[in-house]
């Protein structure tokens, strides 16, 4: 439970502290999926798209799962 609370607090802190997603690591960006404000989502996902070639397989799986979820939500 403490671990989940820590991750949530860490994620929220990152959102307020860093609006420039290009300065964040890929791991940080993946941790923020689902927590980004709608006004910042376009920039956020553009940055993730730019990094897909350098992602590990596990990171790509997380990103692709979120991408499918977003596509289903839009339809």
C-alpha positions in Angstrom: 0.0 0.0 0.0 2.8 2.4 0.9 4.5 1.6 -2.5 1.3 2.5 -4.4 0.9 5.7 -2.5 4.5 6.6 -3.1 4.2 6.0 -6.8 1.1 8.2 -7.0 2.7 11.0 -5.1 5.8 10.7 -7.2 3.8 10.9 -10.4 1.8 13.9 -9.3 5.0 15.7 -8.3 6.5 15.0 -11.7 3.4 16.4 -13.4 3.7 19.7 -11.5 7.5 19.9 -11.5 8.1 19.1 -15.2 5.9 20.3 -18.0 8.7 19.8 -20.5 8.4 16.1 -21.3 11.6 16.0 -23.3 13.6 16.3 -20.1 12.0 13.3 -18.6 13.2 9.7 -18.9 11.1 7.2 -20.9 10.4 5.3 -17.6 9.1 8.6 -16.1 6.9 9.2 -19.1 5.5 5.6 -19.0 4.7 6.0 -15.3 2.7 9.1 -16.2 0.4 7.4 -18.6 -3.2 8.1 -17.5 -2.2 11.0 -15.2 -1.4 13.7 -17.8 -3.8 16.7 -18.0 -5.8 16.7 -21.3 -4.2 20.1 -22.2 -0.8 18.5 -22.1 -1.6 15.1 -23.6 -0.8 15.9 -27.2 2.7 17.0 -26.3 3.1 14.1 -24.0 2.2 11.5 -26.6 4.3 13.1 -29.3 7.3 12.8 -27.0 6.5 9.1 -26.4 6.0 8.5 -30.1 9.4 10.0 -30.8 11.0 7.6 -28.3 9.4 4.3 -29.5 12.4 3.2 -31.5 14.6 3.3 -28.4 12.2 1.7 -26.0 12.8 -1.8 -24.6 10.2 -4.5 -25.5 8.6 -4.2 -22.0 8.2 -0.4 -22.5 6.8 -0.9 -25.9 4.2 -3.3 -24.6 3.1 -0.7 -22.0 2.9 2.0 -24.6 1.1 0.0 -27.2 -1.5 -1.2 -24.6 -2.2 2.5 -23.7 -2.4 3.4 -27.3 -5.0 0.7 -28.0 -7.0 1.9 -24.9 -6.9 5.5 -26.2 -8.0 4.4 -29.7 -10.9 2.4 -28.3 -12.0 5.3 -26.1 -12.1 7.6 -29.1 -14.3 5.3 -31.1 
